[in-house]
Amino acid sequence: MKLEARDIKAGYGGDFGVEFAGLIIQERAVTGLIGPNGAGKSTLLRVLSRSLKPERGVVLLDDEILHRLPTRHVARKLAFVGHNMDGLLDLTVLELVQRGRFPHQSLLGGDAAEDRRSVEWAVDAMGLGALCGRRLNQLSHGELRRAWAAVALAQRPDILLLDEPTAFLDIAHQFELLELLSSLKHHGVTVVMSMHDLLLTSLYCQRVIALQDGRIACHGPTDEVLTRELVRDVFHVEVDFSAGSAGDRRVLVPYRLSPNGSSSSSGHSGANDGSGIETVEEDEFSPH
């Protein structure tokens, strides 16, 4: 399932928004969307999820214009988990996750067996088996985030978009949730999530999109994007790298503010052909 954005300009009025020539999301990989506060991460996710219609340009889902597709059709292919998780707090976890099957149902009902399998898979994928009977108002913040992620998974989407899924979680629950989300690529799910923690981004994301002032500063494989120069230029901090214990992945460790807060962009690399539209290539992170 291919998700692409072309010639995008979008925002909420005034000067704030995102603007870029183009972007293609790598299929069946975990992509981290990074940038300082106010860089446009949430805006970009809302554009990609159809929650926000661009002022200019189009988002394409398998080469069809996203905003022209029927809502139910889109919901079967693409799911978005934002920040608002306050509603439906009187439901149990299981009742909430079952609502993720609505896009696959009609007035005549749906495939009950498939609905059950999808709900069970989503519950298991998010580690919620022991919480199914608990009401949402009894959950911790981390458990609530996993429950809403399970709703999206129950849709059986090809693409899952998440806005800061680890926000307000302690470090153990951040690792737990990211492990669960990272495993989804093995089930054919494309994951795009905004991230604040560069160390966790370096550990869990195969690709990175770096935003700065509403524009894409760089995008491509994680090790090519997360350079000292890019981080210094975009975040104004200095970083070092160490070898991850799980393999050859470089672990990025921020350690202090940059003395001047800027640097040459010569370290910016990524699969860009000059038009601003990324060329998608199979790489070591693609499924076999």
Buried (B, 14 or more C-beta within 10 A) or exposed (E): BBBBBBBBBBBEEEEEBBBBBBBBBBBBBBBBBBBBEEBBBBBBBBBBBBBBEBEEBBBBBEEBEBBEBEEEEBBBBBBBBBEEBEEBEEBBBBBBBBBBBBBBEEEEEBEEEEBEEBBBBBBEBBBBEEBBEBBBEEBEEBBBBBBBBBBBBBBBBBBBBBBBBBBEBEEEBBBBBBEBBBEBBEEEBBBBBBBBBBBBBBBBBBBBBBBBBBBBBBBBBBBBBBBBBBBBBBBBBBBEBEEEEEEEBBBBEBEEEBEEEEBEBEBBBBBBEEEBBBEBEEEEBBEE
